[in-house]
Every structure is written in C-alpha cells, then in structure tokens.
C-alpha cells in the first residue's frame, strides 16, 4: 500500500491537472487487504496484460472545473489486428448501453480492431479514432470496411459529458500508448469520471493462471466500473456496513443504475462459441460483488483469444482453415478463472480509485464522489474475521 495524489501523472496518460484538484488518498489493490477471490493463482502483474500479447493504454482528461473523462484501449496483440483477427464473443447482461460493433462480433465471432472504452456520448469519436488508426496500418491500404469496437459507460455524474471533449485525436493516443506490463487502475482513462456503488469507480484488472495439468492457460480481465447495488467484498457486506447501498430508503437509484464494461482475454485456444460461454461466466463474478444489474445498467462482456492457433488470418480461396479448439469438457477451469478475475478486477477498480470533485455545468453545483474508505474497509474485514 502507498500514498499518492488523487490525480497521478502516469506515462500512458494525457492528464490536465490543476493544483486545486490535488488531495491525498490511499490506493490499494484487493490483495493488499488480504482479499483473494477464489483459489487460482494470479499472473505476474495480476492484470489482463498477463495474457501474452495483450496491450493496454489510457488517455485521461482532467481539465478545468468540469471535464473528468477519458478512454482506455485494449489491443489483443501488437500486430495488424485487421489482417490478423482474433476469435471473439460479446455477451449482454442488461442491455442499457451503446456498445458499437456488437453485431459483427456476434455474427462472425471475431475482432479486427482495438477495443476502446470511453463515455456514452464519445462512442462515435472513439470509433473515428479506431478507424483512422486501422486505415493507417501498413497492409491496410485497400481496406474499405472496419468494424470498430467501442464500449462505454455514462460518466455524466462527474463529467461535462455534453461537451464531448474527447476528440478522435485525443482518443487515438490511448491506442498509441498501449503497452504490456502494469496497468493503471482507478480514476484513470475511461474510469476517470465513473461511479460505482456510490463511491468512485474506475478501471480495474486481474488475472488467473491455470495449473499446468489443466493447460497452464491465463485468463485476464479488465473492467470499467460505473454501476451499483449492494457492495460485497470477499463475502463481506461492505455496502450495508457503510450504510450506502441500493434500496436503502427505497428511492436511492443513484447507487443502482449505471454500467460496466468487462473485457476478457485468454491465451487458451477457444472457438468463438466457447468464448461466448466464457464471457457469460464473467457475469457471475459481477454478481459476487453485489451488482443489482438494474434496468438502467448496461452490463457488457467482450471476450477474445490471443492463441496463434485460432487466429482468423486471411487465407487463399482454395485453402482450408485448421483451427485448434479446446473441447467442452476442458473449459470449466477457465470458467472458474474468469469468475475470480472479474470479481477481483471490480474490487481493484474501487480500491484504486481516488476522490474526484467537479462542477455541474448547468447548475453550478460542486459535487464530490469520494473514494471507498480503505481504513473503514479494513475495520469491517477484521470484524468479519477476514
């Protein structure tokens, strides 16, 4: 655990910062508190980047009194994704969302671009950034159709969302900055203006590695949390203990509605059919954190495999594709892995987030969404013998 400023300059981010927005906060990951969902081991970074080839980049806008937003890019690999597509699937838990690119993923079972997460009203601009980036890639000179994949949550509680301050030129930096290794979490990138369970939400990530006897495969999850319910951590009712939860007074909708984007990566050679099944199990990890999946929540999962043996690389007309596929009776350990990693990624998004203050551009009201109080969480966990 360590002390840091609320808005930390990270090399992968474009951050605009004023001294008046600085505050001290404690940032920890779930494992720093002894919270270790499940039984499987994590990868080196306990992040989606533990899946070989996966890259993540952020761009953050924290500007003036009211701009609190950003974008996060996830690349399945560092090559030409359009020419070397990966099998993929997308699953909708509750469909109050504006995800772009879903129909072609559903129909063809593949992804041909980076995945960008951002806010609701900047989805088209994120698509512009993806398309511009894809068309400029060497080898794509003849490309005339691009299925840009964009996920979103609505950060209007903290951000001047109607201002649409993220331009394609800014968003593309998230793609260009994408790298392997440690992933920034909390109030960063697409998580800059999000709220979860009534506290500051954000970006979170986690991973699991199967034992060698079960294939040794890695599953990594990255999430953008902006939803609500009754927060549970390691089975402990944190939301109830802190007296902040959905239906507390039967009208507390602000702690319920919202959305979450969940990105699942694995190096296991899965077909798009079993990637869909894997994505569905991410929803079980979401449920374990206390999500209510309300009417106004957009709960989306995108999953993909990075295995070379399942790539959808273009072949000649007279050739046949030979693609590896793990049989159904061997996928259950992967389901357990995504369940655990999703739960932990959500908890990391909350624990790594920091307090954000903004000014409502219409009412002039100053609004603050506080980070989850780590010291109180420690006390509650101790009370429940965790």
N, C-alpha and C positions, 0 to 999 in steps of 0.2 A: 504494500500500500504506500501511497505517497501523496504529497501535497502538490497542487498545480493550480494555475489560474483557470478561471471558468472558460476562457477562450484561449486555448493554447495554440501557438503557431506551429503547424505541422507542415513538413516539406511538401506533402502531397496536396496541400490545400491552398486556395486563394482566399485569404482572410482579410477583411477590412475591420479594423478594431479601433475603438476609442477608449481612452483611459477610464472614462466614466462607467464603462461596462465591465470592469475587472472586479472579480471577487474571489476569495479563497474558497476552495471546496476540496473535499476528499474524494478521490476516484479510486475505486477498487473493482476488481473482477469478482465473480461469484466465488471462485476458488480461494481468493484471499480471505473470504469469510468462512471457509470450510464447506461451502455448498458445492457438491459434486454430483449433479444429477446422473443417476444410472450407475452402471457397472463397468462400462468400457473405458479404455484409456483414450486420452486426447492425443492429437498430433503435437509436433514441436511447438507451434505457435498457438495452438488451440483456436484455430481460425480457418475460414474457408480456404485460405491460401495453403493449408497443409495438403490440399489436393493438388498434385503436381500439375503445373501449368497455369493454374488459375491466378489471375491478377486482379487487384482492386485499387481503384483510385477515387479520391474525393475532390470536390471543389466546394468551398463554403463561402457564402455571402453573409457577413455580419456587419451591416453598414448603417450608419445613422441611427435614428430612433426606432425604425420600424421594419428594417429588412433583416430577416432571420431565416435564411433558406439555403439550399444547396443541392448538389447532385452527387450521386455515387455510381461508379461504373464497375461492372463485374465482367471480366473477359474470360471465356472458357480456356483460351490459350493465347499465346503471344504472336501467332502467325496470322495468315489471312483467313479470318473466320468465314468469310463468304465462300471462298474456294474450298475450305476445309471445314465443313459444317459439323456440328456435333448433335447427336440424338438428344431429344429434349421432350419435356411434357410440361403442361400447365394445368393447375387444379384450382378451382374456386370454392372456397368455404362458404363465404357470403359475398354476393356479387355487387355490393355498393361501391364500385370502383371504376376507374377509367383506364385500365391497362391497355396498352397498344401492342398489337402483334399476336394476340391470343389465337385468332382463327387459323393462321397458317401453322403455328406450333401444333395446334390440335389436329389439323388435317394431315400435315406431313411428318410431324414428330421430329422436328429438327430446328436448330437455331443457327442463323447465319450472320449475326451481328453481336457486338457487345450488348449487355443488358444495362440500361441506365435507370436508376431510381431518382425521383425528384418530387416536386409538389404537383398537385392536381392541375393547376392552370398552366403549368410549364411542360406538360406532356408533349404537345406538338413541337415545342422548341427543342426538347431533348431528342425527338425523332429527327428533326433537322440536323442536329449535331451528329447523330449516328449515321445518317445518310451521307452527309458531307464527308465524314471520316472514312466510310466504307468506299465511296466512289473514288477517293484519292489513293486507296491502297494499290500498290503495284500488282498488276494482274487483273484488276477490275475495270480496265479501260472500256470494255464492251458491256458492262453491267447496265441493265435498264429497269430492274425491279429489285427493291430492297425491303425486306420485312424487318423494320426497326422494332425492337422490343423495349418497351418503356413501362415501368411500374411507378405507382405514385401513392402518396398519402396526402391528406389535406393539412397543411401547416398554418391555416388562417388564424388560429388562436394566438400565434406569436409573430406571424409574418404578414406583411402587406402583400398578400397573395394576388390581389387585383392589379398591383403594379407590374407583375410579370417581369421582375428584374433580372431573371436569368435569361441570358441570350444564348443562342447556339454557340457563339464564340467562347462564352464562359464555360458552358457545359462540356464542350469538347475537351477542355483541359482535364476533366475527370478521367476521360478515356486515355488521353496522352500521358497522364501521371500514373496510370495504373502500374502496380508492381507486386511482386511476391513478398513474402515475409509478414512482419507485424502489420495488423490492420488497425487503423484509427477507429475508436468507438465513442459512443456517447453523442454529444452535441457537435456533430461534425457532418459535413456532406449533406446528404438527403435527410439526415436526422437533426439538423440544426434547429428547426422550428417545430419539432414534433412533441406530443404529449402522450404519456401512457399511464393509465390507472390514476390520472390526476396529477402525476408527477412528471418531471421532464423525461421524455423518452429519447430515442435516438437510434444510432447504428449499433448493432451487437453481432458478435460472431462466435463460433465454437466449432469443434471438430471431434470426431471419434475415429479410432483405428481398430479394425477387427483383428483378432489373433490370427497368426499365420495359418493355423489349422482351418480357419474359416475364410481364407483367401487373402488376409492381410490388407484388405481394401480400406480406403479412407473415405469418410463422408464429412463434408464441411457445409456449414450453414451460415448465411449472413442475412440479418433481418433489419427492417426499418420499422420501428415500433411507434404506433400512433393510435392506440386502441385502448379499450377499457374493460372493466369487470371488477373482480374481487381478487386482488393480488395475492398469489401464493408463492412462497419460495421454499423449496425443499419440503413441501407439505405443510409449511407453517403459514397460518392466515395473517400475513403481514398487513394487508389492507384493512382487515377488521381491527387488528390490534392498534393501528394508527388512525382508526376512525375515518377512513377515506375509501369509499367503495360504492359501486353501483347499487341503486335502490336503497341506500342508507335512509333516505327520507322520502322514498318513492318517487322523487322527481329529479334525482341527481343525474341527468342524462350526460352531463359533461364528463363524467367518469366512465361512460359506457361507449358512446359512439366514437368512431374513428376507423383506422385501418391498419393493416400490417402487410408488408411485403416480405416474403420468405424465399430466399434463393438457396437451392440445394445443389451442391456439386459432389460428384463421386468419381473415382477412377475405376470403379467396378464396371465391367463391360455389360451394360444393361441396354435392352431394347427400349424404345420409347414407351411401349406398353408397361414394362416394369418400372420405368422412370415415373410414369403416372402413378403407379401404386406406391412408389417411394415418396412422391410428393404428397399423396394423401396422408401418409403417416406423419408428415410434419405437423399436420393439424392436431395430432394427439399431443405433441409437445407444446403447441399453443394452448391447448385446453388445460394442461397441467399447471400453467401459470395463472389460471383463473379468468381467462378471457370469456366474455359473455357472447361473443360473435353476434352482436345485436343487429337490428335492421339497418342501422346506418353505418355499419362497419364493412369495409372491403378487405376480405381475407384471402390473399392470393399466394400461391406457391408456384415457382418455376424451378424445375429440376433439369439437370443435364449431366452427361457422362463425358469425361475427358479421355477415356481409354482410346488408344490408337486403333485398336481392333474393331471399333464401332463407328469410326469417323464416316461421315457421308461425303467423302471426296468424290468429285465428278469422275465418272468412268466413260469409256467409249461405248457406243450403242451395241456393239457386238459382244461386250463383256458382261459377265455376271458378278454381282457383288457377293463377297464372302464376309459375313459379319458374325462375330462371336456373340454369344448371349448366355448369361448365367441362367440355368433352369429355375423354374419357380420354387422348387423345394430347397433352394440355397439362398433365397433372398431375405428370409426372416431376420437374420442378424443385421442386415442393412436397415431393415425397418426399425429395429431397436436403436441402432446408431443415430438415425435421423430424428427419432423421438427425443433422445437425450440431448443431442446437439442443438435442436431447435429450442428446447426449454432453456438451456444454459445461455444460448445467444440472446434470448429475450431478457433474461436476468442481467446479463452483461450490459445490454443497452441501457437499462435503468441505472445500474450501479456506476457506470462510467459517465453518465450524463451529468451536466452541471447546470445550475440555475441560470435561467435566461429571463431578462427583462425587456419589455418592448412597449411601444406607444401605439395605441389604436389610431389609425389614420383618420377614421371617421369621427369617433367620439373624443379623441384626445386623452382617453383613459390610459394610465400607466398600469401595465399588467406584468406580473411576475409569476413564472411557473418554477417552483423550487425542485431541486434535485431530491431524490429519495434520501432521507436522513440516515446515513450509514451507521452513525452511532446508535440510533434507536433500533435499527435493524439488528445490530449486534446484540443488544439487550434482549430483544424478542427471541432471537435464535437461542440465546442462553437459557431463557425462560422455558423454552420447549426442548431443552437438552440436545440442541444441535451443535 
